[in-house]
Each structure stands twice: as C-alpha cells, then as structure tokens.
Amino acid sequence: MTAAGRRSALHRIIEQNRVVSQIQAASLLTAAGYPVTQATVSRDLAAIGATKSRDELGNVYRISSAPPGELGPTLDQFVLDVVPSDNLVVVKTPPAAAHYVASTLDGAGLPEIAGTVAGDDTLLVVAAPGHTGREVAEMLTGGTV
C-alpha cells in the first residue's frame, strides 16, 4: 500500500462522503483497506489539497480545485504553459525544471494523474482513466485553460 494509493483513496472518500473530521477519514480509510493514524490523515489531507469549509450542517472536508498543498508553489514557480489534448497535458517549464515538476506531480498521488514523462523543459502528464487532459490541466492551473 503506497502513499499515492492511500491518497487516491482518501480523495475518493472525500468526494463520495460527508467527511467532518480526521478521525472519520481515518476510519473510512481503514475500512477501505488503508489502516492509518490521524497524523497520517492530516498529512494526506494537505497533500491532496483538502480543506475544511462550512456547509449547512457544519464543517466538512472538500477537495479544492486549486493545486493541492505542496504543488501550488512548485507549479507557480516552474510552469510556464499548460496545453491539454485528449487524455494528455503538455507542460512547459524553464530549462532543467521538467523533471522536478514531474517528480512533484508523481509524488502528490493525485487520482487524476496516471503518470508523467519528463524531458528537459517539457513534461507530458497522462490523465488517469475517467479523466481528461482538460480536467487535469484545469486542476494544475486552478481554473480554465
């Protein structure tokens, strides 16, 4: 069981359930086959970009459409252009930065991304099954492309 798999499961859990606490998230992850501690859930929530917001019943975790946690600064600093195409996204970076951005994306364990291939100043992001290049591009840019 990898961190990426666990984070992907947590992402699905938050999208499909009304999760109000880290304890509840840990319980749902454990039931899904990922036994975790509250501390691990806390780190994973930050990594996938989950934030707590208020709805009509109280506080609840939601997945932001902005780049998750540690991705935001990396993408802001190194991504020059994002171009979607079918189930792919071409990401342009400064010279020698593509590997760093690809590694950061791969390490985030985002369920929308199947994987990356990096060159020197360009990387290819492959959308996971059920997702489009446009969805991934919008997730990476925090909006429309």
Helices and strands as residue ranges (DSSP letters): H 3-16, H 22-31, H 38-47, E 50-55, E 58-63, H 71-78, E 81-85, E 88-92, H 98-108, E 113-118, E 122-127, H 133-141
